[in-house]
Amino acid sequence: MPLQNRVNPYGEIVASKARGTMMGNRGGKFHRDDQTLGKRRWASRHWICCDLYWKGVHHEPMGKGYTSLFFLDEVTALSAGHRPCFYCRRKEAQSFLALASPPLMADAADLIVDRERRGPKPEVKVAGLPDGAMIDAGQGPLAVLGDRLLSWSFEGYEAAIPRGSVMSAKLLTPALYVGILARGFRPRWHKSAQSLGKGNQ
């Protein structure tokens, strides 16, 4: 029976047999001693996305220090509200927050994104979104890549439709992170996106 530790683009934590390519946490431990979740879904507003393997460090999925979470890729993690980790991904974390406008420290960014996660999802024009943003047009999460929208699943991206076929949609990725993507941050994509995200990129 898989643990309830996989995160979808909405930020929900579910049980899935599919393997993620990145891990992260939400500021500490919030699972119970039997490795199940109660009502809590975070320990603090510091939500991060980490390397799955880093310097041979072994992470207990639900250990004493924090609740490990797993993502299909970084595009999924950003949509769920997780930023790059300063411990295992320091250079990426620094460049990520430097692309905010104005540049932000981690605490300030986490405070902004915490408010955005809790608020309603805004309706946006799809044409102007940067690669790596995620939306919901009524049929589940879609990731923007070039002139395509990629259909998300826990196993990978499964299909692509023309970006122009969707005029507007609810924005899943926090607005702060969308701005950072627009200014040049390149998130890590699952390998399944390579064959689907063709076109005018």
FIKOLZA-1660 file (N, C-alpha, C; in steps of 0.1 Angstrom, whole numbers, plus 5000, padded with zeros to 4 digits):
% residues 201
   i   px   py   pz ch aa at
   1 5009 4988 5000  A  M  N
   1 5000 5000 5000  A  M CA
   1 5009 5012 5000  A  M  C
   2 5008 5021 4990  A  P  N
   2 5017 5033 4989  A  P CA
   2 5013 5043 5000  A  P  C
   3 5023 5050 5004  A  L  N
   3 5021 5061 5014  A  L CA
   3 5014 5073 5008  A  L  C
   4 5007 5080 5016  A  Q  N
   4 5000 5092 5011  A  Q CA
   4 5011 5104 5011  A  Q  C
   5 5019 5104 5000  A  N  N
   5 5029 5114 4999  A  N CA
   5 5032 5120 4985  A  N  C
   6 5024 5117 4976  A  R  N
   6 5025 5122 4963  A  R CA
   6 5017 5135 4961  A  R  C
   7 5023 5145 4955  A  V  N
   7 5016 5158 4954  A  V CA
   7 5012 5161 4939  A  V  C
   8 5000 5165 4937  A  N  N
   8 4995 5169 4924  A  N CA
   8 4996 5184 4922  A  N  C
   9 4993 5189 4910  A  P  N
   9 4995 5203 4907  A  P CA
   9 4986 5212 4915  A  P  C
  10 4975 5207 4922  A  Y  N
  10 4966 5215 4930  A  Y CA
  10 4972 5216 4944  A  Y  C
  11 4983 5209 4947  A  G  N
  11 4988 5209 4961  A  G CA
  11 4983 5198 4970  A  G  C
  12 4974 5190 4964  A  E  N
  12 4968 5179 4972  A  E CA
  12 4978 5168 4974  A  E  C
  13 4978 5161 4985  A  I  N
  13 4987 5150 4988  A  I CA
  13 4979 5137 4988  A  I  C
  14 4982 5128 4979  A  V  N
  14 4975 5116 4977  A  V CA
  14 4984 5104 4977  A  V  C
  15 4979 5092 4977  A  A  N
  15 4986 5079 4976  A  A CA
  15 4986 5075 4962  A  A  C
  16 4998 5072 4957  A  S  N
  16 5000 5067 4943  A  S CA
  16 5012 5058 4942  A  S  C
  17 5011 5048 4934  A  K  N
  17 5022 5039 4931  A  K CA
  17 5032 5045 4922  A  K  C
  18 5029 5055 4915  A  A  N
  18 5038 5061 4905  A  A CA
  18 5050 5067 4913  A  A  C
  19 5061 5067 4907  A  R  N
  19 5073 5073 4913  A  R CA
  19 5075 5087 4908  A  R  C
  20 5080 5096 4917  A  G  N
  20 5083 5110 4914  A  G CA
  20 5097 5111 4911  A  G  C
  21 5101 5122 4904  A  T  N
  21 5115 5125 4901  A  T CA
  21 5121 5136 4910  A  T  C
  22 5113 5142 4918  A  M  N
  22 5118 5152 4928  A  M CA
  22 5110 5150 4941  A  M  C
  23 5116 5154 4952  A  M  N
  23 5110 5154 4965  A  M CA
  23 5110 5168 4971  A  M  C
  24 5104 5168 4983  A  G  N
  24 5103 5181 4990  A  G CA
  24 5096 5180 5003  A  G  C
  25 5094 5191 5010  A  N  N
  25 5086 5190 5022  A  N CA
  25 5079 5204 5025  A  N  C
  26 5072 5204 5035  A  R  N
  26 5064 5216 5039  A  R CA
  26 5068 5221 5053  A  R  C
  27 5081 5223 5055  A  G  N
  27 5086 5229 5067  A  G CA
  27 5087 5221 5079  A  G  C
  28 5086 5207 5078  A  G  N
  28 5088 5199 5089  A  G CA
  28 5079 5187 5089  A  G  C
  29 5076 5181 5100  A  K  N
  29 5068 5169 5101  A  K CA
  29 5053 5172 5104  A  K  C
  30 5045 5166 5096  A  F  N
  30 5030 5167 5099  A  F CA
  30 5023 5153 5097  A  F  C
  31 5030 5142 5095  A  H  N
  31 5024 5129 5095  A  H CA
  31 5023 5124 5109  A  H  C
  32 5015 5114 5111  A  R  N
  32 5013 5107 5124  A  R CA
  32 5023 5096 5125  A  R  C
  33 5024 5090 5137  A  D  N
  33 5034 5080 5140  A  D CA
  33 5032 5067 5131  A  D  C
  34 5020 5065 5127  A  D  N
  34 5018 5053 5118  A  D CA
  34 5020 5056 5103  A  D  C
  35 5026 5067 5100  A  Q  N
  35 5029 5071 5087  A  Q CA
  35 5017 5074 5078  A  Q  C
  36 5007 5079 5085  A  T  N
  36 4995 5083 5078  A  T CA
  36 4993 5098 5081  A  T  C
  37 4984 5105 5073  A  L  N
  37 4981 5119 5075  A  L CA
  37 4968 5121 5082  A  L  C
  38 4967 5130 5090  A  G  N
  38 4955 5135 5096  A  G CA
  38 4949 5146 5088  A  G  C
  39 4945 5157 5095  A  K  N
  39 4939 5168 5088  A  K CA
  39 4950 5178 5083  A  K  C
  40 4962 5178 5090  A  R  N
  40 4972 5187 5087  A  R CA
  40 4979 5184 5073  A  R  C
  41 4982 5194 5066  A  R  N
  41 4989 5192 5053  A  R CA
  41 5002 5200 5052  A  R  C
  42 5006 5207 5062  A  W  N
  42 5019 5213 5062  A  W CA
  42 5023 5216 5077  A  W  C
  43 5036 5218 5079  A  A  N
  43 5041 5222 5092  A  A CA
  43 5044 5237 5093  A  A  C
  44 5047 5243 5082  A  S  N
  44 5049 5257 5081  A  S CA
  44 5047 5262 5067  A  S  C
  45 5048 5275 5064  A  R  N
  45 5046 5280 5051  A  R CA
  45 5059 5278 5042  A  R  C
  46 5069 5272 5047  A  H  N
  46 5082 5270 5039  A  H CA
  46 5081 5257 5031  A  H  C
  47 5075 5258 5019  A  W  N
  47 5073 5246 5011  A  W CA
  47 5084 5246 5000  A  W  C
  48 5092 5235 5000  A  I  N
  48 5104 5234 4991  A  I CA
  48 5103 5222 4982  A  I  C
  49 5112 5223 4972  A  C  N
  49 5113 5212 4962  A  C CA
  49 5128 5208 4961  A  C  C
  50 5131 5196 4963  A  C  N
  50 5145 5191 4965  A  C CA
  50 5149 5181 4954  A  C  C
  51 5162 5179 4953  A  D  N
  51 5167 5168 4945  A  D CA
  51 5163 5155 4952  A  D  C
  52 5160 5145 4943  A  L  N
  52 5156 5132 4948  A  L CA
  52 5168 5125 4954  A  L  C
  53 5179 5126 4947  A  Y  N
  53 5192 5121 4952  A  Y CA
  53 5202 5132 4954  A  Y  C
  54 5208 5133 4965  A  W  N
  54 5218 5144 4968  A  W CA
  54 5229 5139 4977  A  W  C
  55 5241 5137 4972  A  K  N
  55 5253 5134 4980  A  K CA
  55 5251 5121 4988  A  K  C
  56 5243 5112 4982  A  G  N
  56 5241 5099 4989  A  G CA
  56 5232 5099 5002  A  G  C
  57 5226 5111 5004  A  V  N
  57 5217 5112 5016  A  V CA
  57 5205 5103 5014  A  V  C
  58 5201 5095 5024  A  H  N
  58 5189 5087 5024  A  H CA
  58 5178 5094 5032  A  H  C
  59 5167 5096 5026  A  H  N
  59 5156 5102 5032  A  H CA
  59 5145 5092 5036  A  H  C
  60 5141 5091 5048  A  E  N
  60 5130 5083 5052  A  E CA
  60 5117 5090 5046  A  E  C
  61 5108 5082 5039  A  P  N
  61 5096 5088 5034  A  P CA
  61 5088 5096 5044  A  P  C
  62 5087 5090 5056  A  M  N
  62 5080 5097 5067  A  M CA
  62 5088 5094 5079  A  M  C
  63 5099 5102 5081  A  G  N
  63 5108 5100 5092  A  G CA
  63 5105 5109 5104  A  G  C
  64 5115 5110 5113  A  K  N
  64 5113 5118 5125  A  K CA
  64 5114 5133 5123  A  K  C
  65 5121 5137 5112  A  G  N
  65 5123 5152 5111  A  G CA
  65 5113 5159 5103  A  G  C
  66 5109 5153 5092  A  Y  N
  66 5099 5160 5083  A  Y CA
  66 5091 5149 5075  A  Y  C
  67 5081 5154 5069  A  T  N
  67 5073 5146 5060  A  T CA
  67 5077 5148 5046  A  T  C
  68 5083 5137 5040  A  S  N
  68 5088 5138 5026  A  S CA
  68 5077 5137 5017  A  S  C
  69 5077 5146 5007  A  L  N
  69 5067 5146 4996  A  L CA
  69 5074 5144 4983  A  L  C
  70 5066 5139 4973  A  F  N
  70 5072 5136 4960  A  F CA
  70 5064 5141 4948  A  F  C
  71 5071 5146 4938  A  F  N
  71 5065 5153 4927  A  F CA
  71 5069 5146 4914  A  F  C
  72 5060 5147 4904  A  L  N
  72 5063 5142 4890  A  L CA
  72 5076 5149 4886  A  L  C
  73 5076 5162 4887  A  D  N
  73 5087 5171 4883  A  D CA
  73 5086 5184 4889  A  D  C
  74 5095 5193 4886  A  E  N
  74 5095 5207 4892  A  E CA
  74 5084 5215 4888  A  E  C
  75 5079 5213 4876  A  V  N
  75 5067 5220 4871  A  V CA
  75 5055 5217 4880  A  V  C
  76 5054 5205 4884  A  T  N
  76 5043 5201 4893  A  T CA
  76 5045 5207 4907  A  T  C
  77 5058 5207 4911  A  A  N
  77 5061 5213 4925  A  A CA
  77 5058 5227 4925  A  A  C
  78 5062 5235 4915  A  L  N
  78 5059 5249 4915  A  L CA
  78 5044 5252 4915  A  L  C
  79 5036 5244 4907  A  S  N
  79 5022 5246 4907  A  S CA
  79 5016 5244 4920  A  S  C
  80 5021 5234 4928  A  A  N
  80 5016 5231 4941  A  A CA
  80 5021 5241 4951  A  A  C
  81 5030 5250 4948  A  G  N
  81 5034 5260 4957  A  G CA
  81 5048 5258 4963  A  G  C
  82 5056 5249 4958  A  H  N
  82 5069 5246 4963  A  H CA
  82 5080 5253 4955  A  H  C
  83 5089 5259 4962  A  R  N
  83 5101 5266 4955  A  R CA
  83 5113 5257 4956  A  R  C
  84 5124 5260 4949  A  P  N
  84 5137 5253 4950  A  P CA
  84 5143 5254 4964  A  P  C
  85 5149 5243 4969  A  C  N
  85 5154 5242 4982  A  C CA
  85 5168 5249 4983  A  C  C
  86 5171 5256 4993  A  F  N
  86 5184 5263 4995  A  F CA
  86 5194 5253 5000  A  F  C
  87 5191 5242 5005  A  Y  N
  87 5200 5232 5011  A  Y CA
  87 5207 5224 5000  A  Y  C
  88 5199 5217 4992  A  C  N
  88 5204 5208 4982  A  C CA
  88 5205 5214 4968  A  C  C
  89 5198 5226 4966  A  R  N
  89 5197 5232 4953  A  R CA
  89 5200 5247 4954  A  R  C
  90 5211 5250 4961  A  R  N
  90 5213 5264 4965  A  R CA
  90 5214 5274 4953  A  R  C
  91 5222 5271 4943  A  K  N
  91 5223 5280 4931  A  K CA
  91 5210 5282 4924  A  K  C
  92 5202 5271 4922  A  E  N
  92 5189 5273 4916  A  E CA
  92 5180 5281 4925  A  E  C
  93 5180 5278 4938  A  A  N
  93 5172 5286 4947  A  A CA
  93 5175 5301 4947  A  A  C
  94 5188 5304 4946  A  Q  N
  94 5192 5318 4946  A  Q CA
  94 5188 5325 4933  A  Q  C
  95 5190 5318 4922  A  S  N
  95 5186 5324 4909  A  S CA
  95 5171 5325 4907  A  S  C
  96 5164 5315 4913  A  F  N
  96 5149 5316 4913  A  F CA
  96 5144 5328 4920  A  F  C
  97 5148 5331 4932  A  L  N
  97 5142 5342 4939  A  L CA
  97 5148 5356 4934  A  L  C
  98 5160 5355 4928  A  A  N
  98 5165 5367 4922  A  A CA
  98 5157 5372 4910  A  A  C
  99 5149 5363 4904  A  L  N
  99 5141 5366 4893  A  L CA
  99 5127 5371 4897  A  L  C
 100 5124 5372 4910  A  A  N
 100 5112 5378 4914  A  A CA
 100 5113 5393 4912  A  A  C
 101 5102 5400 4911  A  S  N
 101 5102 5415 4909  A  S CA
 101 5094 5422 4920  A  S  C
 102 5101 5428 4930  A  P  N
 102 5116 5429 4931  A  P CA
 102 5121 5415 4937  A  P  C
 103 5135 5413 4936  A  P  N
 103 5141 5401 4942  A  P CA
 103 5137 5399 4956  A  P  C
 104 5135 5387 4960  A  L  N
 104 5130 5384 4974  A  L CA
 104 5138 5375 4981  A  L  C
 105 5138 5376 4995  A  M  N
 105 5144 5366 5003  A  M CA
 105 5133 5354 5005  A  M  C
 106 5138 5343 5009  A  A  N
 106 5129 5331 5010  A  A CA
 106 5117 5334 5019  A  A  C
 107 5119 5340 5031  A  D  N
 107 5107 5342 5040  A  D CA
 107 5097 5351 5034  A  D  C
 108 5101 5361 5027  A  A  N
 108 5091 5370 5020  A  A CA
 108 5084 5363 5009  A  A  C
 109 5091 5355 5001  A  A  N
 109 5084 5348 4990  A  A CA
 109 5074 5338 4996  A  A  C
 110 5078 5331 5006  A  D  N
 110 5069 5321 5012  A  D CA
 110 5057 5327 5018  A  D  C
 111 5058 5339 5023  A  L  N
 111 5046 5346 5028  A  L CA
 111 5036 5350 5017  A  L  C
 112 5042 5354 5006  A  I  N
 112 5033 5358 4994  A  I CA
 112 5026 5346 4989  A  I  C
 113 5034 5335 4987  A  V  N
 113 5028 5323 4981  A  V CA
 113 5019 5316 4990  A  V  C
 114 5021 5317 5003  A  D  N
 114 5011 5312 5013  A  D CA
 114 4997 5318 5011  A  D  C
 115 4997 5331 5009  A  R  N
 115 4985 5338 5006  A  R CA
 115 4979 5334 4993  A  R  C
 116 4987 5333 4983  A  E  N
 116 4982 5329 4970  A  E CA
 116 4977 5315 4970  A  E  C
 117 4983 5306 4977  A  R  N
 117 4978 5292 4978  A  R CA
 117 4964 5291 4984  A  R  C
 118 4962 5300 4994  A  R  N
 118 4949 5299 5001  A  R CA
 118 4938 5306 4994  A  R  C
 119 4941 5315 4985  A  G  N
 119 4931 5323 4978  A  G CA
 119 4925 5316 4966  A  G  C
 120 4915 5322 4960  A  P  N
 120 4909 5316 4948  A  P CA
 120 4918 5316 4936  A  P  C
 121 4917 5306 4928  A  K  N
 121 4926 5305 4916  A  K CA
 121 4921 5315 4905  A  K  C
 122 4929 5324 4901  A  P  N
 122 4925 5335 4891  A  P CA
 122 4923 5329 4877  A  P  C
 123 4914 5336 4870  A  E  N
 123 4912 5332 4856  A  E CA
 123 4922 5341 4848  A  E  C
 124 4929 5334 4839  A  V  N
 124 4940 5341 4831  A  V CA
 124 4939 5338 4816  A  V  C
 125 4944 5346 4808  A  K  N
 125 4946 5344 4794  A  K CA
 125 4957 5334 4792  A  K  C
 126 4955 5323 4785  A  V  N
 126 4965 5313 4783  A  V CA
 126 4976 5317 4774  A  V  C
 127 4973 5326 4764  A  A  N
 127 4983 5329 4754  A  A CA
 127 4996 5336 4760  A  A  C
 128 4994 5343 4771  A  G  N
 128 5006 5350 4776  A  G CA
 128 5013 5343 4787  A  G  C
 129 5010 5331 4790  A  L  N
 129 5017 5324 4801  A  L CA
 129 5030 5318 4796  A  L  C
 130 5040 5318 4806  A  P  N
 130 5053 5313 4803  A  P CA
 130 5053 5297 4803  A  P  C
 131 5063 5292 4797  A  D  N
 131 5065 5277 4798  A  D CA
 131 5067 5273 4813  A  D  C
 132 5061 5262 4817  A  G  N
 132 5062 5258 4831  A  G CA
 132 5050 5262 4839  A  G  C
 133 5042 5271 4835  A  A  N
 133 5030 5274 4842  A  A CA
 133 5020 5263 4841  A  A  C
 134 5011 5261 4851  A  M  N
 134 5001 5251 4850  A  M CA
 134 4987 5257 4851  A  M  C
 135 4977 5252 4844  A  I  N
 135 4964 5257 4844  A  I CA
 135 4954 5246 4845  A  I  C
 136 4941 5249 4847  A  D  N
 136 4930 5240 4846  A  D CA
 136 4919 5247 4839  A  D  C
 137 4916 5241 4827  A  A  N
 137 4906 5246 4818  A  A CA
 137 4893 5238 4819  A  A  C
 138 4892 5230 4830  A  G  N
 138 4880 5222 4832  A  G CA
 138 4881 5207 4830  A  G  C
 139 4893 5203 4825  A  Q  N
 139 4895 5189 4822  A  Q CA
 139 4908 5183 4829  A  Q  C
 140 4911 5190 4840  A  G  N
 140 4923 5185 4847  A  G CA
 140 4935 5194 4844  A  G  C
 141 4946 5192 4851  A  P  N
 141 4958 5201 4850  A  P CA
 141 4965 5200 4836  A  P  C
 142 4969 5211 4831  A  L  N
 142 4976 5212 4818  A  L CA
 142 4989 5221 4821  A  L  C
 143 5000 5216 4815  A  A  N
 143 5013 5224 4816  A  A CA
 143 5016 5231 4803  A  A  C
 144 5020 5243 4804  A  V  N
 144 5023 5251 4792  A  V CA
 144 5037 5249 4788  A  V  C
 145 5039 5245 4775  A  L  N
 145 5052 5243 4769  A  L CA
 145 5051 5246 4754  A  L  C
 146 5058 5258 4751  A  G  N
 146 5057 5262 4737  A  G CA
 146 5043 5265 4733  A  G  C
 147 5039 5260 4721  A  D  N
 147 5026 5262 4716  A  D CA
 147 5016 5251 4720  A  D  C
 148 5021 5242 4730  A  R  N
 148 5013 5231 4734  A  R CA
 148 5009 5232 4749  A  R  C
 149 4998 5225 4752  A  L  N
 149 4994 5223 4766  A  L CA
 149 4994 5208 4768  A  L  C
 150 5002 5204 4778  A  L  N
 150 5004 5190 4781  A  L CA
 150 4996 5185 4793  A  L  C
 151 4989 5174 4790  A  S  N
 151 4980 5168 4800  A  S CA
 151 4988 5161 4811  A  S  C
 152 4986 5165 4823  A  W  N
 152 4994 5159 4834  A  W CA
 152 4988 5147 4840  A  W  C
 153 4996 5137 4845  A  S  N
 153 4992 5126 4854  A  S CA
 153 5003 5123 4863  A  S  C
 154 5001 5114 4873  A  F  N
 154 5012 5110 4882  A  F CA
 154 5023 5103 4875  A  F  C
 155 5019 5096 4864  A  E  N
 155 5029 5088 4857  A  E CA
 155 5037 5096 4847  A  E  C
 156 5032 5108 4843  A  G  N
 156 5039 5116 4833  A  G CA
 156 5029 5124 4825  A  G  C
 157 5033 5132 4815  A  Y  N
 157 5025 5139 4806  A  Y CA
 157 5020 5130 4795  A  Y  C
 158 5007 5130 4793  A  E  N
 158 5001 5119 4785  A  E CA
 158 4996 5123 4771  A  E  C
 159 4994 5136 4769  A  A  N
 159 4989 5141 4756  A  A CA
 159 4992 5156 4755  A  A  C
 160 4991 5161 4743  A  A  N
 160 4993 5175 4741  A  A CA
 160 4982 5180 4732  A  A  C
 161 4977 5192 4735  A  I  N
 161 4967 5199 4726  A  I CA
 161 4973 5213 4723  A  I  C
 162 4969 5219 4712  A  P  N
 162 4974 5232 4709  A  P CA
 162 4970 5243 4719  A  P  C
 163 4980 5251 4723  A  R  N
 163 4977 5262 4733  A  R CA
 163 4966 5270 4728  A  R  C
 164 4965 5273 4715  A  G  N
 164 4955 5282 4710  A  G CA
 164 4941 5277 4712  A  G  C
 165 4939 5264 4715  A  S  N
 165 4926 5258 4717  A  S CA
 165 4919 5262 4730  A  S  C
 166 4927 5268 4739  A  V  N
 166 4922 5272 4752  A  V CA
 166 4925 5287 4754  A  V  C
 167 4914 5295 4754  A  M  N
 167 4916 5309 4755  A  M CA
 167 4919 5314 4769  A  M  C
 168 4912 5309 4779  A  S  N
 168 4914 5313 4793  A  S CA
 168 4912 5300 4802  A  S  C
 169 4918 5301 4814  A  A  N
 169 4917 5290 4823  A  A CA
 169 4920 5295 4837  A  A  C
 170 4918 5286 4847  A  K  N
 170 4922 5289 4860  A  K CA
 170 4937 5287 4862  A  K  C
 171 4944 5296 4868  A  L  N
 171 4959 5295 4869  A  L CA
 171 4962 5287 4882  A  L  C
 172 4969 5276 4881  A  L  N
 172 4972 5268 4893  A  L CA
 172 4985 5272 4899  A  L  C
 173 4995 5275 4891  A  T  N
 173 5008 5280 4896  A  T CA
 173 5007 5293 4903  A  T  C
 174 5012 5295 4915  A  P  N
 174 5011 5308 4922  A  P CA
 174 5016 5319 4913  A  P  C
 175 5010 5331 4913  A  A  N
 175 5013 5342 4904  A  A CA
 175 5028 5346 4906  A  A  C
 176 5033 5346 4918  A  L  N
 176 5047 5350 4920  A  L CA
 176 5056 5341 4912  A  L  C
 177 5053 5328 4912  A  Y  N
 177 5062 5318 4905  A  Y CA
 177 5060 5320 4890  A  Y  C
 178 5048 5323 4886  A  V  N
 178 5046 5325 4871  A  V CA
 178 5055 5337 4866  A  V  C
 179 5055 5348 4874  A  G  N
 179 5064 5359 4871  A  G CA
 179 5079 5355 4870  A  G  C
 180 5083 5346 4879  A  I  N
 180 5097 5341 4879  A  I CA
 180 5099 5333 4867  A  I  C
 181 5090 5324 4863  A  L  N
 181 5091 5317 4851  A  L CA
 181 5092 5326 4838  A  L  C
 182 5084 5336 4838  A  A  N
 182 5083 5346 4827  A  A CA
 182 5097 5353 4826  A  A  C
 183 5104 5355 4837  A  R  N
 183 5117 5362 4836  A  R CA
 183 5128 5353 4834  A  R  C
 184 5126 5340 4831  A  G  N
 184 5136 5332 4826  A  G CA
 184 5140 5319 4834  A  G  C
 185 5133 5317 4845  A  F  N
 185 5137 5304 4852  A  F CA
 185 5132 5292 4844  A  F  C
 186 5141 5282 4843  A  R  N
 186 5137 5270 4836  A  R CA
 186 5136 5258 4845  A  R  C
 187 5123 5254 4848  A  P  N
 187 5121 5243 4857  A  P CA
 187 5125 5230 4851  A  P  C
 188 5126 5220 4859  A  R  N
 188 5129 5206 4855  A  R CA
 188 5116 5199 4851  A  R  C
 189 5116 5194 4839  A  W  N
 189 5104 5187 4833  A  W CA
 189 5106 5172 4834  A  W  C
 190 5095 5165 4836  A  H  N
 190 5096 5150 4834  A  H CA
 190 5099 5147 4820  A  H  C
 191 5106 5135 4818  A  K  N
 191 5111 5131 4805  A  K CA
 191 5099 5130 4795  A  K  C
 192 5087 5127 4799  A  S  N
 192 5076 5125 4790  A  S CA
 192 5072 5137 4783  A  S  C
 193 5076 5149 4788  A  A  N
 193 5073 5162 4781  A  A CA
 193 5081 5164 4768  A  A  C
 194 5093 5157 4767  A  Q  N
 194 5102 5159 4756  A  Q CA
 194 5095 5156 4743  A  Q  C
 195 5088 5146 4742  A  S  N
 195 5082 5142 4729  A  S CA
 195 5069 5149 4726  A  S  C
 196 5063 5155 4736  A  L  N
 196 5050 5162 4735  A  L CA
 196 5051 5177 4733  A  L  C
 197 5061 5183 4739  A  G  N
 197 5062 5197 4739  A  G CA
 197 5070 5203 4727  A  G  C
 198 5065 5200 4716  A  K  N
 198 5072 5205 4703  A  K CA
 198 5065 5218 4699  A  K  C
 199 5069 5224 4689  A  G  N
 199 5063 5236 4683  A  G CA
 199 5071 5248 4685  A  G  C
 200 5065 5260 4685  A  N  N
 200 5072 5272 4686  A  N CA
 200 5075 5276 4700  A  N  C
 201 5087 5271 4705  A  Q  N
 201 5091 5274 4718  A  Q CA
 201 5102 5285 4719  A  Q  C
% end
